[in-house]
Amino acid sequence: GEWNGEGERVNPLYKENFVKVERFAMIKAMKDTMVYPNWGEWWGQFTPGSYHTIQKINETDMYQRDTFGLKTVHEAGKILFNHTDGNHLVFSMEQLEWWVNNYFLG
């Protein structure tokens, strides 16, 4: 989509706004049956032309081109990665409280 720099034009406001985030928590469901591949929950994706090989965040074109600030925000340590062992949006109240307390309140 346009937001991640696909297409002919890149809107500089997307990057200008995205780099303002203080923290961006990415929670990956290890047994996700909704998001495929589940690496997409950590900004990963299939390698273009493949449905078997995964590119991690720093290997993707949208990261390397930094069109909306993903690389800038990641290198600044503002993207926080964690996971839950379950399926999509299946996590305990304790996990949610930990994420909120540690990533946003702490």
HELIX and SHEET records of a PDB file:
HELIX    1   1 PRO A   12  PHE A   18  1                                   7    
HELIX    2   2 ASN A   38  TRP A   42  5                                   5    
HELIX    3   3 ILE A   57  GLU A   59  5                                   3    
HELIX    4   4 ASP A   61  ARG A   65  1                                   5    
HELIX    5   5 LEU A   70  GLU A   75  1                                   6    
HELIX    6   6 MET A   93  TRP A   99  1                                   7    
HELIX    7   7 VAL A  100  LEU A  105  3                                   6    
SHEET    1   A 2 PHE A  24  ALA A  29  0                                        
SHEET    2   A 2 ILE A  79  THR A  84  1                                        
SHEET    1   B 2 GLN A  45  PHE A  46  0                                        
SHEET    2   B 2 ILE A  54  GLN A  55 -1                                        
END                                                                             
